[in-house]
């Protein structure tokens, strides 16, 4: 994976620390780290986001999905320290891990138009009335955002795993993710 610091604020050692954070501290494999093409740090001013993940599908010779090419963007306007970058990166890598494996291994056709599988909804206590596959019910009710926060809380080391944003910041019945959720997220890597 490549790192691009468009702000010029971070040393090579600090950028390497972000790579090491993914490879050594988060739940990651050689496959999904290969799918992450670049981490881009830039200053997008008052965009409203601290970071985001985007991707393109990669197809084999039989036109089957065999991987992805992904980008994580971290917005220096909101996250200015290495520790803040790590916390946001853990959430964005949560998108990368969960949605990449849902696309490639679980054969979800369009992660932005389909709900996370019903098994996750049941384990997490989500329902179709209050939660959605998109942002139509709010950021905090999007199943992709909830599972990315679950990933961060379950797999990032302290202090980057503290304060699940949907649990502590919103009037929500969600509780901290448990070991069943952890096992579910880990299982996504298996076809």
HELIX and SHEET records of a PDB file:
HELIX    1   1 UNK A   12  UNK A   20  1                                   9    
HELIX    2   2 UNK A   21  UNK A   25  3                                   5    
HELIX    3   3 UNK A   30  UNK A   35  1                                   6    
HELIX    4   4 UNK A   82  UNK A  104  1                                  23    
HELIX    5   5 UNK A  118  UNK A  124  1                                   7    
HELIX    6   6 UNK A  139  UNK A  141  5                                   3    
HELIX    7   7 UNK A  143  UNK A  155  1                                  13    
HELIX    8   8 UNK A  165  UNK A  169  1                                   5    
HELIX    9   9 UNK A  179  UNK A  187  1                                   9    
SHEET    1   A 4 UNK A   2  UNK A   5  0                                        
SHEET    2   A 4 UNK A  36  UNK A  42  1                                        
SHEET    3   A 4 UNK A  65  UNK A  75  1                                        
SHEET    4   A 4 UNK A  51  UNK A  59 -1                                        
END                                                                             
